[in-house]
């Protein structure tokens, strides 16, 4: 299972544990990833792997649809861009 957020692409970082004696050993900083089902106003329920910080940002922006449509596409992963396009198509279909 890839430890990567489906929306923002935030993943594992690496660094060092530094002891008091300045001994350095490699370590991994894991993102706080959760599998969850979010509700999209146009698509219904969508299952995603998200970091908790991304979930807070989505809630702050008024839901999944608002977040995906208002954030710059360059900040999204490929899967998020596909989801964004599905939302746009569904909204256009609903209007027509």
Secondary structure in CASP SS format (residue, H / E / C, confidence):
PFRMAT SS
TARGET T0000
AUTHOR 0000-0000-0000
METHOD secondary structure of the structure
MODEL  1
X C 1.00
X C 1.00
X C 1.00
X C 1.00
X C 1.00
X C 1.00
X C 1.00
X C 1.00
X C 1.00
X C 1.00
X C 1.00
X C 1.00
X E 1.00
X E 1.00
X E 1.00
X E 1.00
X E 1.00
X E 1.00
X C 1.00
X C 1.00
X C 1.00
X C 1.00
X C 1.00
X E 1.00
X E 1.00
X E 1.00
X E 1.00
X E 1.00
X E 1.00
X C 1.00
X C 1.00
X C 1.00
X E 1.00
X E 1.00
X E 1.00
X E 1.00
X E 1.00
X E 1.00
X E 1.00
X E 1.00
X C 1.00
X C 1.00
X C 1.00
X E 1.00
X E 1.00
X E 1.00
X E 1.00
X E 1.00
X E 1.00
X E 1.00
X E 1.00
X H 1.00
X H 1.00
X H 1.00
X H 1.00
X H 1.00
X H 1.00
X H 1.00
X H 1.00
X H 1.00
X C 1.00
X C 1.00
X C 1.00
X H 1.00
X H 1.00
X H 1.00
X H 1.00
X H 1.00
X H 1.00
X H 1.00
X C 1.00
X C 1.00
X H 1.00
X H 1.00
X H 1.00
X C 1.00
X C 1.00
X H 1.00
X H 1.00
X H 1.00
X H 1.00
X H 1.00
X H 1.00
X H 1.00
X H 1.00
X H 1.00
X H 1.00
X H 1.00
X H 1.00
X H 1.00
X H 1.00
X H 1.00
X H 1.00
X H 1.00
X H 1.00
X C 1.00
END
